[in-house]
Amino acid sequence: EVKDKIEDKKEEVKDKIENKKEEIRNKKKDK
């Protein structure tokens, strides 16, 4: 169903954003 696909997409984007934030946080820690 389309609605499910949209929800999946949102989740995916959220995960990507979270991963990005984590990456940035880790980079800052390394310095």
Buried (B, 14 or more C-beta within 10 A) or exposed (E): EEEEEEEEEEEEEEEEEEEEEEEEEEEEEEE
